[in-house]
């Protein structure tokens, strides 16, 4: 991982988000969000892998809220 604040598209990512405890899921979400922000500022657009990870996290949060 390039930084503990962000998770890059090439960093490992859990295959099954359901297995993560809420706290770890929230940390992972923060890391992905920071990476998205970094990519938009640095490259003008987010990496598709980062966008996909962000969407997966959103779906897991939604699933847990139901």
mmJSON file of the N, C-alpha and C atoms, coordinates in Angstrom:
{"data_MODEL":{"atom_site":{
"group_PDB":["ATOM","ATOM","ATOM","ATOM","ATOM","ATOM","ATOM","ATOM","ATOM","ATOM","ATOM","ATOM","ATOM","ATOM","ATOM","ATOM","ATOM","ATOM","ATOM","ATOM","ATOM","ATOM","ATOM","ATOM","ATOM","ATOM","ATOM","ATOM","ATOM","ATOM","ATOM","ATOM","ATOM","ATOM","ATOM","ATOM","ATOM","ATOM","ATOM","ATOM","ATOM","ATOM","ATOM","ATOM","ATOM","ATOM","ATOM","ATOM","ATOM","ATOM","ATOM","ATOM","ATOM","ATOM","ATOM","ATOM","ATOM","ATOM","ATOM","ATOM","ATOM","ATOM","ATOM","ATOM","ATOM","ATOM","ATOM","ATOM","ATOM","ATOM","ATOM","ATOM","ATOM","ATOM","ATOM","ATOM","ATOM","ATOM","ATOM","ATOM","ATOM","ATOM","ATOM","ATOM","ATOM","ATOM","ATOM","ATOM","ATOM","ATOM","ATOM","ATOM","ATOM","ATOM","ATOM","ATOM","ATOM","ATOM","ATOM","ATOM","ATOM","ATOM","ATOM","ATOM","ATOM","ATOM","ATOM","ATOM","ATOM","ATOM","ATOM","ATOM","ATOM","ATOM","ATOM","ATOM","ATOM","ATOM","ATOM","ATOM","ATOM","ATOM","ATOM","ATOM","ATOM","ATOM","ATOM","ATOM","ATOM","ATOM","ATOM","ATOM","ATOM","ATOM","ATOM","ATOM","ATOM","ATOM","ATOM","ATOM","ATOM","ATOM","ATOM","ATOM","ATOM","ATOM","ATOM","ATOM","ATOM","ATOM","ATOM","ATOM","ATOM","ATOM","ATOM","ATOM","ATOM","ATOM","ATOM","ATOM","ATOM","ATOM","ATOM","ATOM","ATOM","ATOM","ATOM","ATOM","ATOM","ATOM","ATOM","ATOM","ATOM","ATOM","ATOM","ATOM","ATOM","ATOM","ATOM","ATOM","ATOM","ATOM","ATOM","ATOM","ATOM","ATOM","ATOM","ATOM","ATOM","ATOM","ATOM","ATOM","ATOM","ATOM","ATOM","ATOM","ATOM","ATOM"],
"id":[1,2,3,4,5,6,7,8,9,10,11,12,13,14,15,16,17,18,19,20,21,22,23,24,25,26,27,28,29,30,31,32,33,34,35,36,37,38,39,40,41,42,43,44,45,46,47,48,49,50,51,52,53,54,55,56,57,58,59,60,61,62,63,64,65,66,67,68,69,70,71,72,73,74,75,76,77,78,79,80,81,82,83,84,85,86,87,88,89,90,91,92,93,94,95,96,97,98,99,100,101,102,103,104,105,106,107,108,109,110,111,112,113,114,115,116,117,118,119,120,121,122,123,124,125,126,127,128,129,130,131,132,133,134,135,136,137,138,139,140,141,142,143,144,145,146,147,148,149,150,151,152,153,154,155,156,157,158,159,160,161,162,163,164,165,166,167,168,169,170,171,172,173,174,175,176,177,178,179,180,181,182,183,184,185,186,187,188,189,190,191,192,193,194,195,196,197,198],
"type_symbol":["N","C","C","N","C","C","N","C","C","N","C","C","N","C","C","N","C","C","N","C","C","N","C","C","N","C","C","N","C","C","N","C","C","N","C","C","N","C","C","N","C","C","N","C","C","N","C","C","N","C","C","N","C","C","N","C","C","N","C","C","N","C","C","N","C","C","N","C","C","N","C","C","N","C","C","N","C","C","N","C","C","N","C","C","N","C","C","N","C","C","N","C","C","N","C","C","N","C","C","N","C","C","N","C","C","N","C","C","N","C","C","N","C","C","N","C","C","N","C","C","N","C","C","N","C","C","N","C","C","N","C","C","N","C","C","N","C","C","N","C","C","N","C","C","N","C","C","N","C","C","N","C","C","N","C","C","N","C","C","N","C","C","N","C","C","N","C","C","N","C","C","N","C","C","N","C","C","N","C","C","N","C","C","N","C","C","N","C","C","N","C","C","N","C","C","N","C","C"],
"label_atom_id":["N","CA","C","N","CA","C","N","CA","C","N","CA","C","N","CA","C","N","CA","C","N","CA","C","N","CA","C","N","CA","C","N","CA","C","N","CA","C","N","CA","C","N","CA","C","N","CA","C","N","CA","C","N","CA","C","N","CA","C","N","CA","C","N","CA","C","N","CA","C","N","CA","C","N","CA","C","N","CA","C","N","CA","C","N","CA","C","N","CA","C","N","CA","C","N","CA","C","N","CA","C","N","CA","C","N","CA","C","N","CA","C","N","CA","C","N","CA","C","N","CA","C","N","CA","C","N","CA","C","N","CA","C","N","CA","C","N","CA","C","N","CA","C","N","CA","C","N","CA","C","N","CA","C","N","CA","C","N","CA","C","N","CA","C","N","CA","C","N","CA","C","N","CA","C","N","CA","C","N","CA","C","N","CA","C","N","CA","C","N","CA","C","N","CA","C","N","CA","C","N","CA","C","N","CA","C","N","CA","C","N","CA","C","N","CA","C","N","CA","C","N","CA","C","N","CA","C","N","CA","C"],
"label_alt_id":[null,null,null,null,null,null,null,null,null,null,null,null,null,null,null,null,null,null,null,null,null,null,null,null,null,null,null,null,null,null,null,null,null,null,null,null,null,null,null,null,null,null,null,null,null,null,null,null,null,null,null,null,null,null,null,null,null,null,null,null,null,null,null,null,null,null,null,null,null,null,null,null,null,null,null,null,null,null,null,null,null,null,null,null,null,null,null,null,null,null,null,null,null,null,null,null,null,null,null,null,null,null,null,null,null,null,null,null,null,null,null,null,null,null,null,null,null,null,null,null,null,null,null,null,null,null,null,null,null,null,null,null,null,null,null,null,null,null,null,null,null,null,null,null,null,null,null,null,null,null,null,null,null,null,null,null,null,null,null,null,null,null,null,null,null,null,null,null,null,null,null,null,null,null,null,null,null,null,null,null,null,null,null,null,null,null,null,null,null,null,null,null,null,null,null,null,null,null],
"label_comp_id":["UNK","UNK","UNK","UNK","UNK","UNK","UNK","UNK","UNK","UNK","UNK","UNK","UNK","UNK","UNK","UNK","UNK","UNK","UNK","UNK","UNK","UNK","UNK","UNK","UNK","UNK","UNK","UNK","UNK","UNK","UNK","UNK","UNK","UNK","UNK","UNK","UNK","UNK","UNK","UNK","UNK","UNK","UNK","UNK","UNK","UNK","UNK","UNK","UNK","UNK","UNK","UNK","UNK","UNK","UNK","UNK","UNK","UNK","UNK","UNK","UNK","UNK","UNK","UNK","UNK","UNK","UNK","UNK","UNK","UNK","UNK","UNK","UNK","UNK","UNK","UNK","UNK","UNK","UNK","UNK","UNK","UNK","UNK","UNK","UNK","UNK","UNK","UNK","UNK","UNK","UNK","UNK","UNK","UNK","UNK","UNK","UNK","UNK","UNK","UNK","UNK","UNK","UNK","UNK","UNK","UNK","UNK","UNK","UNK","UNK","UNK","UNK","UNK","UNK","UNK","UNK","UNK","UNK","UNK","UNK","UNK","UNK","UNK","UNK","UNK","UNK","UNK","UNK","UNK","UNK","UNK","UNK","UNK","UNK","UNK","UNK","UNK","UNK","UNK","UNK","UNK","UNK","UNK","UNK","UNK","UNK","UNK","UNK","UNK","UNK","UNK","UNK","UNK","UNK","UNK","UNK","UNK","UNK","UNK","UNK","UNK","UNK","UNK","UNK","UNK","UNK","UNK","UNK","UNK","UNK","UNK","UNK","UNK","UNK","UNK","UNK","UNK","UNK","UNK","UNK","UNK","UNK","UNK","UNK","UNK","UNK","UNK","UNK","UNK","UNK","UNK","UNK","UNK","UNK","UNK","UNK","UNK","UNK"],
"label_asym_id":["A","A","A","A","A","A","A","A","A","A","A","A","A","A","A","A","A","A","A","A","A","A","A","A","A","A","A","A","A","A","A","A","A","A","A","A","A","A","A","A","A","A","A","A","A","A","A","A","A","A","A","A","A","A","A","A","A","A","A","A","A","A","A","A","A","A","A","A","A","A","A","A","A","A","A","A","A","A","A","A","A","A","A","A","A","A","A","A","A","A","A","A","A","A","A","A","A","A","A","A","A","A","A","A","A","A","A","A","A","A","A","A","A","A","A","A","A","A","A","A","A","A","A","A","A","A","A","A","A","A","A","A","A","A","A","A","A","A","A","A","A","A","A","A","A","A","A","A","A","A","A","A","A","A","A","A","A","A","A","A","A","A","A","A","A","A","A","A","A","A","A","A","A","A","A","A","A","A","A","A","A","A","A","A","A","A","A","A","A","A","A","A","A","A","A","A","A","A"],
"label_entity_id":["1","1","1","1","1","1","1","1","1","1","1","1","1","1","1","1","1","1","1","1","1","1","1","1","1","1","1","1","1","1","1","1","1","1","1","1","1","1","1","1","1","1","1","1","1","1","1","1","1","1","1","1","1","1","1","1","1","1","1","1","1","1","1","1","1","1","1","1","1","1","1","1","1","1","1","1","1","1","1","1","1","1","1","1","1","1","1","1","1","1","1","1","1","1","1","1","1","1","1","1","1","1","1","1","1","1","1","1","1","1","1","1","1","1","1","1","1","1","1","1","1","1","1","1","1","1","1","1","1","1","1","1","1","1","1","1","1","1","1","1","1","1","1","1","1","1","1","1","1","1","1","1","1","1","1","1","1","1","1","1","1","1","1","1","1","1","1","1","1","1","1","1","1","1","1","1","1","1","1","1","1","1","1","1","1","1","1","1","1","1","1","1","1","1","1","1","1","1"],
"label_seq_id":[1,1,1,2,2,2,3,3,3,4,4,4,5,5,5,6,6,6,7,7,7,8,8,8,9,9,9,10,10,10,11,11,11,12,12,12,13,13,13,14,14,14,15,15,15,16,16,16,17,17,17,18,18,18,19,19,19,20,20,20,21,21,21,22,22,22,23,23,23,24,24,24,25,25,25,26,26,26,27,27,27,28,28,28,29,29,29,30,30,30,31,31,31,32,32,32,33,33,33,34,34,34,35,35,35,36,36,36,37,37,37,38,38,38,39,39,39,40,40,40,41,41,41,42,42,42,43,43,43,44,44,44,45,45,45,46,46,46,47,47,47,48,48,48,49,49,49,50,50,50,51,51,51,52,52,52,53,53,53,54,54,54,55,55,55,56,56,56,57,57,57,58,58,58,59,59,59,60,60,60,61,61,61,62,62,62,63,63,63,64,64,64,65,65,65,66,66,66],
"pdbx_PDB_ins_code":[null,null,null,null,null,null,null,null,null,null,null,null,null,null,null,null,null,null,null,null,null,null,null,null,null,null,null,null,null,null,null,null,null,null,null,null,null,null,null,null,null,null,null,null,null,null,null,null,null,null,null,null,null,null,null,null,null,null,null,null,null,null,null,null,null,null,null,null,null,null,null,null,null,null,null,null,null,null,null,null,null,null,null,null,null,null,null,null,null,null,null,null,null,null,null,null,null,null,null,null,null,null,null,null,null,null,null,null,null,null,null,null,null,null,null,null,null,null,null,null,null,null,null,null,null,null,null,null,null,null,null,null,null,null,null,null,null,null,null,null,null,null,null,null,null,null,null,null,null,null,null,null,null,null,null,null,null,null,null,null,null,null,null,null,null,null,null,null,null,null,null,null,null,null,null,null,null,null,null,null,null,null,null,null,null,null,null,null,null,null,null,null,null,null,null,null,null,null],
"Cartn_x":[0.85,0.0,0.896,0.605,1.452,1.379,0.285,0.094,-1.023,-0.915,-2.012,-3.243,-3.111,-4.251,-5.07,-4.437,-5.12,-4.85,-5.724,-5.525,-5.56,-4.44,-4.343,-5.02,-5.283,-5.926,-5.117,-3.815,-2.989,-2.809,-3.241,-3.156,-4.181,-3.881,-4.86,-6.17,-7.251,-8.59,-9.358,-10.083,-10.807,-11.794,-11.822,-12.756,-14.184,-14.335,-15.668,-15.791,-16.446,-16.588,-17.49,-18.345,-19.244,-18.469,-17.262,-16.464,-15.816,-15.779,-15.123,-16.021,-15.413,-16.14,-16.422,-17.413,-17.819,-16.655,-15.838,-14.733,-13.759,-13.406,-12.474,-13.099,-14.392,-15.08,-15.049,-15.243,-15.212,-13.809,-12.779,-11.4,-11.135,-11.524,-11.323,-12.059,-13.266,-14.037,-13.313,-12.767,-12.014,-10.795,-10.099,-8.911,-9.272,-10.355,-10.794,-11.256,-11.979,-12.438,-11.258,-10.256,-9.064,-8.35,-8.311,-7.688,-8.478,-9.796,-10.63,-10.337,-10.308,-10.019,-8.641,-7.657,-6.291,-6.264,-6.928,-6.919,-7.574,-8.661,-9.36,-8.459,-7.779,-6.898,-5.669,-5.047,-3.794,-3.993,-5.059,-5.235,-6.445,-7.294,-8.478,-9.672,-9.455,-10.547,-10.125,-11.096,-10.751,-10.4,-9.599,-9.273,-10.522,-10.82,-12.012,-12.004,-10.841,-10.777,-11.156,-10.696,-11.035,-12.532,-13.099,-14.549,-15.328,-14.851,-15.508,-15.462,-14.301,-14.157,-15.075,-15.161,-16.036,-17.493,-17.894,-19.259,-19.504,-18.554,-18.694,-18.885,-18.099,-18.218,-19.58,-20.044,-21.371,-22.455,-22.353,-23.336,-23.297,-22.105,-21.987,-22.571,-22.312,-22.913,-24.43,-24.94,-26.393,-26.968,-26.288,-26.739,-26.801,-25.79,-25.747,-26.806,-27.221,-28.244,-29.64,-29.798,-31.147,-31.38],
"Cartn_y":[-1.17,0.0,1.233,2.155,3.336,4.25,4.25,5.087,4.467,4.599,4.064,4.956,6.11,7.009,6.706,6.075,5.767,4.319,3.771,2.444,2.596,2.33,2.522,1.372,1.55,0.487,-0.813,-0.737,-1.947,-2.589,-1.913,-2.483,-3.605,-4.581,-5.654,-5.089,-5.742,-5.332,-6.596,-6.584,-7.801,-8.275,-9.578,-10.148,-10.159,-10.349,-10.43,-9.395,-8.301,-7.223,-7.626,-8.621,-9.071,-9.603,-10.092,-10.674,-9.617,-8.371,-7.312,-6.792,-6.496,-5.835,-4.398,-3.786,-2.426,-1.441,-1.527,-0.584,-0.701,-1.916,-2.121,-1.644,-1.867,-1.415,0.112,0.784,2.245,2.775,2.111,2.514,2.333,1.196,0.921,1.948,2.293,3.296,4.649,5.024,6.284,6.266,5.134,5.015,5.117,4.465,4.515,5.925,6.576,7.946,8.904,8.769,9.618,9.363,8.101,7.775,8.383,8.298,8.924,10.416,11.079,12.517,12.806,11.996,12.174,12.025,10.997,10.751,11.896,12.417,13.519,14.754,15.045,16.207,15.983,14.814,14.552,14.241,13.479,12.993,13.593,14.288,14.875,13.948,12.671,11.706,10.506,9.792,8.635,7.416,6.55,5.274,4.381,3.645,2.774,1.76,1.229,0.278,0.947,2.161,2.885,3.172,3.549,3.783,2.505,1.385,0.104,-0.249,-0.061,-0.353,0.537,1.794,2.731,2.272,1.837,1.354,0.087,-0.817,-2.036,-1.711,-0.767,-0.356,0.266,1.126,1.737,0.667,-0.339,-1.417,-2.217,-2.446,-3.189,-2.386,-1.089,-0.246,-0.274,-0.195,-0.237,-1.573,-2.66,-3.983,-4.097,-3.543,-3.615,-2.739,-1.689,-0.81,-1.417,-2.403,-3.017,-4.138],
"Cartn_z":[0.0,0.0,0.0,-0.848,-0.999,0.217,0.895,2.072,2.902,4.212,5.012,4.942,4.296,4.137,2.886,1.903,0.634,0.253,-0.581,-1.144,-2.659,-3.302,-4.749,-5.49,-6.779,-7.56,-7.6,-7.379,-7.417,-6.047,-4.983,-3.642,-3.492,-2.626,-2.393,-1.839,-2.218,-1.789,-1.421,-0.309,0.108,-0.957,-1.153,-2.127,-1.603,-0.286,0.304,1.42,1.115,2.093,3.259,3.049,4.119,5.316,5.09,6.165,7.067,6.607,7.373,8.492,9.612,10.695,10.267,10.888,10.526,10.563,11.602,11.736,10.566,10.177,9.06,7.755,7.597,6.393,6.301,7.423,7.437,7.109,7.638,7.329,5.841,5.303,3.886,3.028,3.42,2.691,2.694,3.83,3.915,3.004,2.976,2.129,0.65,0.264,-1.137,-1.489,-0.586,-0.85,-1.018,-0.169,-0.3,-1.622,-2.035,-3.32,-4.462,-4.403,-5.437,-5.529,-4.38,-4.359,-4.959,-4.59,-5.103,-6.627,-7.14,-8.587,-9.353,-8.823,-9.507,-9.555,-8.445,-8.409,-9.29,-9.18,-9.884,-11.367,-11.692,-13.065,-13.78,-13.057,-13.664,-13.691,-13.393,-13.345,-12.513,-11.931,-11.11,-11.954,-11.384,-12.006,-11.951,-13.013,-12.999,-11.849,-11.482,-10.375,-9.056,-8.854,-7.627,-7.59,-8.719,-8.786,-8.476,-9.015,-8.773,-7.292,-6.666,-5.238,-4.406,-4.781,-4.065,-4.161,-5.333,-5.533,-4.704,-4.679,-3.878,-2.393,-1.919,-0.517,-0.24,-1.13,-0.966,-0.894,-1.753,-1.768,-0.472,0.069,1.334,2.487,2.531,3.579,3.476,2.268,2.062,2.515,2.204,2.609,4.133,4.802,6.263,6.92,6.249,6.805,6.732,5.88,5.697,6.664],
"occupancy":[1.0,1.0,1.0,1.0,1.0,1.0,1.0,1.0,1.0,1.0,1.0,1.0,1.0,1.0,1.0,1.0,1.0,1.0,1.0,1.0,1.0,1.0,1.0,1.0,1.0,1.0,1.0,1.0,1.0,1.0,1.0,1.0,1.0,1.0,1.0,1.0,1.0,1.0,1.0,1.0,1.0,1.0,1.0,1.0,1.0,1.0,1.0,1.0,1.0,1.0,1.0,1.0,1.0,1.0,1.0,1.0,1.0,1.0,1.0,1.0,1.0,1.0,1.0,1.0,1.0,1.0,1.0,1.0,1.0,1.0,1.0,1.0,1.0,1.0,1.0,1.0,1.0,1.0,1.0,1.0,1.0,1.0,1.0,1.0,1.0,1.0,1.0,1.0,1.0,1.0,1.0,1.0,1.0,1.0,1.0,1.0,1.0,1.0,1.0,1.0,1.0,1.0,1.0,1.0,1.0,1.0,1.0,1.0,1.0,1.0,1.0,1.0,1.0,1.0,1.0,1.0,1.0,1.0,1.0,1.0,1.0,1.0,1.0,1.0,1.0,1.0,1.0,1.0,1.0,1.0,1.0,1.0,1.0,1.0,1.0,1.0,1.0,1.0,1.0,1.0,1.0,1.0,1.0,1.0,1.0,1.0,1.0,1.0,1.0,1.0,1.0,1.0,1.0,1.0,1.0,1.0,1.0,1.0,1.0,1.0,1.0,1.0,1.0,1.0,1.0,1.0,1.0,1.0,1.0,1.0,1.0,1.0,1.0,1.0,1.0,1.0,1.0,1.0,1.0,1.0,1.0,1.0,1.0,1.0,1.0,1.0,1.0,1.0,1.0,1.0,1.0,1.0,1.0,1.0,1.0,1.0,1.0,1.0],
"B_iso_or_equiv":[0.0,0.0,0.0,0.0,0.0,0.0,0.0,0.0,0.0,0.0,0.0,0.0,0.0,0.0,0.0,0.0,0.0,0.0,0.0,0.0,0.0,0.0,0.0,0.0,0.0,0.0,0.0,0.0,0.0,0.0,0.0,0.0,0.0,0.0,0.0,0.0,0.0,0.0,0.0,0.0,0.0,0.0,0.0,0.0,0.0,0.0,0.0,0.0,0.0,0.0,0.0,0.0,0.0,0.0,0.0,0.0,0.0,0.0,0.0,0.0,0.0,0.0,0.0,0.0,0.0,0.0,0.0,0.0,0.0,0.0,0.0,0.0,0.0,0.0,0.0,0.0,0.0,0.0,0.0,0.0,0.0,0.0,0.0,0.0,0.0,0.0,0.0,0.0,0.0,0.0,0.0,0.0,0.0,0.0,0.0,0.0,0.0,0.0,0.0,0.0,0.0,0.0,0.0,0.0,0.0,0.0,0.0,0.0,0.0,0.0,0.0,0.0,0.0,0.0,0.0,0.0,0.0,0.0,0.0,0.0,0.0,0.0,0.0,0.0,0.0,0.0,0.0,0.0,0.0,0.0,0.0,0.0,0.0,0.0,0.0,0.0,0.0,0.0,0.0,0.0,0.0,0.0,0.0,0.0,0.0,0.0,0.0,0.0,0.0,0.0,0.0,0.0,0.0,0.0,0.0,0.0,0.0,0.0,0.0,0.0,0.0,0.0,0.0,0.0,0.0,0.0,0.0,0.0,0.0,0.0,0.0,0.0,0.0,0.0,0.0,0.0,0.0,0.0,0.0,0.0,0.0,0.0,0.0,0.0,0.0,0.0,0.0,0.0,0.0,0.0,0.0,0.0,0.0,0.0,0.0,0.0,0.0,0.0],
"pdbx_formal_charge":[null,null,null,null,null,null,null,null,null,null,null,null,null,null,null,null,null,null,null,null,null,null,null,null,null,null,null,null,null,null,null,null,null,null,null,null,null,null,null,null,null,null,null,null,null,null,null,null,null,null,null,null,null,null,null,null,null,null,null,null,null,null,null,null,null,null,null,null,null,null,null,null,null,null,null,null,null,null,null,null,null,null,null,null,null,null,null,null,null,null,null,null,null,null,null,null,null,null,null,null,null,null,null,null,null,null,null,null,null,null,null,null,null,null,null,null,null,null,null,null,null,null,null,null,null,null,null,null,null,null,null,null,null,null,null,null,null,null,null,null,null,null,null,null,null,null,null,null,null,null,null,null,null,null,null,null,null,null,null,null,null,null,null,null,null,null,null,null,null,null,null,null,null,null,null,null,null,null,null,null,null,null,null,null,null,null,null,null,null,null,null,null,null,null,null,null,null,null],
"auth_seq_id":[1,1,1,2,2,2,3,3,3,4,4,4,5,5,5,6,6,6,7,7,7,8,8,8,9,9,9,10,10,10,11,11,11,12,12,12,13,13,13,14,14,14,15,15,15,16,16,16,17,17,17,18,18,18,19,19,19,20,20,20,21,21,21,22,22,22,23,23,23,24,24,24,25,25,25,26,26,26,27,27,27,28,28,28,29,29,29,30,30,30,31,31,31,32,32,32,33,33,33,34,34,34,35,35,35,36,36,36,37,37,37,38,38,38,39,39,39,40,40,40,41,41,41,42,42,42,43,43,43,44,44,44,45,45,45,46,46,46,47,47,47,48,48,48,49,49,49,50,50,50,51,51,51,52,52,52,53,53,53,54,54,54,55,55,55,56,56,56,57,57,57,58,58,58,59,59,59,60,60,60,61,61,61,62,62,62,63,63,63,64,64,64,65,65,65,66,66,66],
"auth_comp_id":["UNK","UNK","UNK","UNK","UNK","UNK","UNK","UNK","UNK","UNK","UNK","UNK","UNK","UNK","UNK","UNK","UNK","UNK","UNK","UNK","UNK","UNK","UNK","UNK","UNK","UNK","UNK","UNK","UNK","UNK","UNK","UNK","UNK","UNK","UNK","UNK","UNK","UNK","UNK","UNK","UNK","UNK","UNK","UNK","UNK","UNK","UNK","UNK","UNK","UNK","UNK","UNK","UNK","UNK","UNK","UNK","UNK","UNK","UNK","UNK","UNK","UNK","UNK","UNK","UNK","UNK","UNK","UNK","UNK","UNK","UNK","UNK","UNK","UNK","UNK","UNK","UNK","UNK","UNK","UNK","UNK","UNK","UNK","UNK","UNK","UNK","UNK","UNK","UNK","UNK","UNK","UNK","UNK","UNK","UNK","UNK","UNK","UNK","UNK","UNK","UNK","UNK","UNK","UNK","UNK","UNK","UNK","UNK","UNK","UNK","UNK","UNK","UNK","UNK","UNK","UNK","UNK","UNK","UNK","UNK","UNK","UNK","UNK","UNK","UNK","UNK","UNK","UNK","UNK","UNK","UNK","UNK","UNK","UNK","UNK","UNK","UNK","UNK","UNK","UNK","UNK","UNK","UNK","UNK","UNK","UNK","UNK","UNK","UNK","UNK","UNK","UNK","UNK","UNK","UNK","UNK","UNK","UNK","UNK","UNK","UNK","UNK","UNK","UNK","UNK","UNK","UNK","UNK","UNK","UNK","UNK","UNK","UNK","UNK","UNK","UNK","UNK","UNK","UNK","UNK","UNK","UNK","UNK","UNK","UNK","UNK","UNK","UNK","UNK","UNK","UNK","UNK","UNK","UNK","UNK","UNK","UNK","UNK"],
"auth_asym_id":["A","A","A","A","A","A","A","A","A","A","A","A","A","A","A","A","A","A","A","A","A","A","A","A","A","A","A","A","A","A","A","A","A","A","A","A","A","A","A","A","A","A","A","A","A","A","A","A","A","A","A","A","A","A","A","A","A","A","A","A","A","A","A","A","A","A","A","A","A","A","A","A","A","A","A","A","A","A","A","A","A","A","A","A","A","A","A","A","A","A","A","A","A","A","A","A","A","A","A","A","A","A","A","A","A","A","A","A","A","A","A","A","A","A","A","A","A","A","A","A","A","A","A","A","A","A","A","A","A","A","A","A","A","A","A","A","A","A","A","A","A","A","A","A","A","A","A","A","A","A","A","A","A","A","A","A","A","A","A","A","A","A","A","A","A","A","A","A","A","A","A","A","A","A","A","A","A","A","A","A","A","A","A","A","A","A","A","A","A","A","A","A","A","A","A","A","A","A"],
"auth_atom_id":["N","CA","C","N","CA","C","N","CA","C","N","CA","C","N","CA","C","N","CA","C","N","CA","C","N","CA","C","N","CA","C","N","CA","C","N","CA","C","N","CA","C","N","CA","C","N","CA","C","N","CA","C","N","CA","C","N","CA","C","N","CA","C","N","CA","C","N","CA","C","N","CA","C","N","CA","C","N","CA","C","N","CA","C","N","CA","C","N","CA","C","N","CA","C","N","CA","C","N","CA","C","N","CA","C","N","CA","C","N","CA","C","N","CA","C","N","CA","C","N","CA","C","N","CA","C","N","CA","C","N","CA","C","N","CA","C","N","CA","C","N","CA","C","N","CA","C","N","CA","C","N","CA","C","N","CA","C","N","CA","C","N","CA","C","N","CA","C","N","CA","C","N","CA","C","N","CA","C","N","CA","C","N","CA","C","N","CA","C","N","CA","C","N","CA","C","N","CA","C","N","CA","C","N","CA","C","N","CA","C","N","CA","C","N","CA","C","N","CA","C","N","CA","C","N","CA","C","N","CA","C"],
"pdbx_PDB_model_num":[1,1,1,1,1,1,1,1,1,1,1,1,1,1,1,1,1,1,1,1,1,1,1,1,1,1,1,1,1,1,1,1,1,1,1,1,1,1,1,1,1,1,1,1,1,1,1,1,1,1,1,1,1,1,1,1,1,1,1,1,1,1,1,1,1,1,1,1,1,1,1,1,1,1,1,1,1,1,1,1,1,1,1,1,1,1,1,1,1,1,1,1,1,1,1,1,1,1,1,1,1,1,1,1,1,1,1,1,1,1,1,1,1,1,1,1,1,1,1,1,1,1,1,1,1,1,1,1,1,1,1,1,1,1,1,1,1,1,1,1,1,1,1,1,1,1,1,1,1,1,1,1,1,1,1,1,1,1,1,1,1,1,1,1,1,1,1,1,1,1,1,1,1,1,1,1,1,1,1,1,1,1,1,1,1,1,1,1,1,1,1,1,1,1,1,1,1,1]
}}}
